[in-house]
Amino acid sequence: MAKCLVTGGAGFIGSNLTELLLNQGHDVIVLDDLSTGRANNLTAVSEHSNLTIRTGSITDSVLLADVVHGVEVIYHLAAAVGVKLVADDPLRTIETNIYPTEQLLRLAAQGNVKKFFLASTSEVYGKHPGEAWVEDDDLHLGPTSRPRWAYGCSKAIDEFLALAYFQKYGLGVTIGRFFNVVGPRQVGNYGMVVPRFVEAALKGGPITIYDDGSQVRCFGHVNEVVACVNALVEEDSAAGRVFNIGSDQAISILDLAKLIISKVDPKVEIKFVPYREAYGDDFEDVQRRVPNTSRLFETIGKRPTMPLDQILDDIIAWKRQTMGQ
Ligand SMILES: NC(=O)c1ccc[n+]([C@@H]2O[C@H](COP(=O)([O-])OP(=O)(O)OC[C@H]3O[C@@H](n4cnc5c(N)ncnc54)[C@H](O)[C@@H]3O)[C@@H](O)[C@H]2O)c1
C-alpha cells in the first residue's frame, strides 16, 4: 500500500479518486484550498483513519514541500478549472496551473516519489479540426489575445514540464487528458454544461444554450474515469506517456439538452444565447471535441463506455436528492 497525495482532492474528480484509493487501502493526503472544491465532497470518508486533509494552496511552497514529504504517489489535480473561471481570471489560471506544477515535479524528483499523475485536458488540442483526436496530433491553440486559451496552454506547459522530468530524472510521470468528465458532485457554477442543464431543467427551465447548440462533445462518467487514472498509475508502461481519458460517444449540445428535458420535464424550454453575452467579446469555442481512446484501451484494457442515458440518470437522481425533490 502506498502513501498518496491528491492535490485538488476535495474537487469533483479528486474526491472520487480519493475514495477509490482509500477503498484500495492506500494512505491519502488531500491538499485543497476549497476554491472550487467543497469539504462535503469528502463527507463519506472524512473520518477514515488513512485520510489526512490539508486545507491550503498549492501556490504555498512551504506547505507543498511539507505535504510531499514521505509521499510515494502524486495525483496532481488541483488547478484553476472551468471555461467561465478561466475567461474571467486568466492570471489566476496561469499562476495556479504552471508554477506549482513545476515545484511539485521538482519536489517529487528530489523525494521518494515513484509515480506522478498529471491531470491535463482536451483543451490542449485547442481548435483541432479532426474527427477524433489522437495524443500525438498537433495542437491548435488560439491567439494569446483570447484569454480562454490560457487554460489549455497552461496545461500544455505542464505536460512539457512533466515529460521533461520523466526524461531527465526518470520520474514515473503519466499524463491524462480528460475530456468532459461528468457525474454526481459536479457543480454548474463554473460553466460545466451537464450540471448547469440538469439544474435548470429541475427548476422548470429554461435551459440556456450558448450559440446554436451544434457543438459536439463526449461525456464520461467520473467513476470510470478515476478507475482509468488508477489503472494507468499502476501500469509501468504508462510512464512517460500521454493518454486521452474520456468517452468517445459523441452528442451535440442541442441533443444533450433535449435528452435532459425528456428525462426531467418535457415542458422545459430551450433558450439560445450568443457566446458574447456569457463570456464576453473575446470568447471563441471548440466546435467538435471527440477523443480517440485506442492508446488508453491498449495500455490498461479498459476505457469509459457507460451510455450517456445511464450517466444522466445517475446525475439527475443525485441532483434531485441535493435539491430535496
Ligand atoms: N471535469 C472535467 O471535465 C475536466 C476536463 C479536463 C480536465 N480536468 C482537470 O481535472 C482536474 C480536476 O477537475 P475537476 O473537474 O474535479 O474540478 P474541481 O474544480 O472540482 O477540482 C479542482 C480542485 O482543485 C482545487 N484547487 C484549485 N486551486 C487550488 C490551489 N491553488 N490550491 C489547492 N487546491 C486548489 C479546487 O478547490 C478543487 O477542489 C483539474 O486539473 C482539471 O483541469 C477536468
The ligand as a Tripos MOL2 file, in Angstrom:
@<TRIPOS>MOLECULE
LIG
   44    48     1     0     0
SMALL
NO_CHARGES

@<TRIPOS>ATOM
      1 N1        -14.1530   17.8600  -15.1590 N.am      1 LIG1
      2 C1        -13.6720   17.8370  -16.3840 C.2       1 LIG1
      3 O1        -14.4170   17.5910  -17.3300 O.2       1 LIG1
      4 C2        -12.2060   18.0720  -16.6610 C.ar      1 LIG1
      5 C3        -11.8100   18.1060  -18.0010 C.ar      1 LIG1
      6 C4        -10.4800   18.3290  -18.2940 C.ar      1 LIG1
      7 C5         -9.5500   18.4590  -17.2710 C.ar      1 LIG1
      8 N2         -9.9570   18.4380  -15.9680 N.ar      1 LIG1
      9 C6         -8.9120   18.5710  -14.9370 C.3       1 LIG1
     10 O2         -9.1910   17.6960  -13.8640 O.3       1 LIG1
     11 C7         -8.7550   18.2870  -12.6400 C.3       1 LIG1
     12 C8         -9.8950   18.2370  -11.6380 C.3       1 LIG1
     13 O3        -11.0020   18.9830  -12.1420 O.3       1 LIG1
     14 P1        -12.4840   18.8860  -11.5550 P.3       1 LIG1
     15 O4        -13.4070   18.8110  -12.6930 O.co2     1 LIG1
     16 O5        -12.5390   17.8660  -10.4790 O.co2     1 LIG1
     17 O6        -12.6620   20.3610  -10.9810 O.3       1 LIG1
     18 P2        -12.7740   20.8670   -9.4690 P.3       1 LIG1
     19 O7        -12.8080   22.3510   -9.5350 O.co2     1 LIG1
     20 O8        -13.8860   20.1850   -8.7800 O.co2     1 LIG1
     21 O9        -11.3860   20.3660   -8.8720 O.3       1 LIG1
     22 C9        -10.2300   21.1850   -8.7570 C.3       1 LIG1
     23 C10        -9.8380   21.1830   -7.2870 C.3       1 LIG1
     24 O10        -8.6160   21.9040   -7.1390 O.3       1 LIG1
     25 C11        -8.7500   22.7670   -6.0220 C.3       1 LIG1
     26 N3         -7.8320   23.8910   -6.2100 N.ar      1 LIG1
     27 C12        -7.9120   24.8910   -7.1380 C.ar      1 LIG1
     28 N4         -6.8930   25.7410   -6.9710 N.ar      1 LIG1
     29 C13        -6.1540   25.2820   -5.9300 C.ar      1 LIG1
     30 C14        -4.9820   25.7220   -5.2800 C.ar      1 LIG1
     31 N5         -4.3580   26.8470   -5.6700 N.pl3     1 LIG1
     32 N6         -4.5150   25.0030   -4.2340 N.ar      1 LIG1
     33 C15        -5.1420   23.8670   -3.8260 C.ar      1 LIG1
     34 N7         -6.2470   23.3940   -4.4040 N.ar      1 LIG1
     35 C16        -6.7470   24.0990   -5.4480 C.ar      1 LIG1
     36 C17       -10.1990   23.1820   -6.0090 C.3       1 LIG1
     37 O11       -10.6510   23.6660   -4.7440 O.3       1 LIG1
     38 C18       -10.8820   21.8820   -6.4110 C.3       1 LIG1
     39 O12       -11.1650   21.0850   -5.2850 O.3       1 LIG1
     40 C19        -8.2600   19.6730  -12.9850 C.3       1 LIG1
     41 O13        -6.8480   19.6560  -13.0840 O.3       1 LIG1
     42 C20        -8.8700   19.9660  -14.3380 C.3       1 LIG1
     43 O14        -8.0730   20.8430  -15.0920 O.3       1 LIG1
     44 C21       -11.2670   18.2590  -15.6410 C.ar      1 LIG1
@<TRIPOS>BOND
     1     1     2 1
     2     2     3 2
     3     2     4 1
     4     4     5 ar
     5     4    44 ar
     6     5     6 ar
     7     6     7 ar
     8     7     8 ar
     9     8     9 1
    10     8    44 ar
    11     9    10 1
    12     9    42 1
    13    10    11 1
    14    11    12 1
    15    11    40 1
    16    12    13 1
    17    13    14 1
    18    14    15 2
    19    14    16 1
    20    14    17 1
    21    17    18 1
    22    18    19 2
    23    18    20 1
    24    18    21 1
    25    21    22 1
    26    22    23 1
    27    23    24 1
    28    23    38 1
    29    24    25 1
    30    25    26 1
    31    25    36 1
    32    26    27 ar
    33    26    35 ar
    34    27    28 ar
    35    28    29 ar
    36    29    30 ar
    37    29    35 ar
    38    30    31 1
    39    30    32 ar
    40    32    33 ar
    41    33    34 ar
    42    34    35 ar
    43    36    37 1
    44    36    38 1
    45    38    39 1
    46    40    41 1
    47    40    42 1
    48    42    43 1
@<TRIPOS>SUBSTRUCTURE
     1 LIG1         1 GROUP 0 **** ****
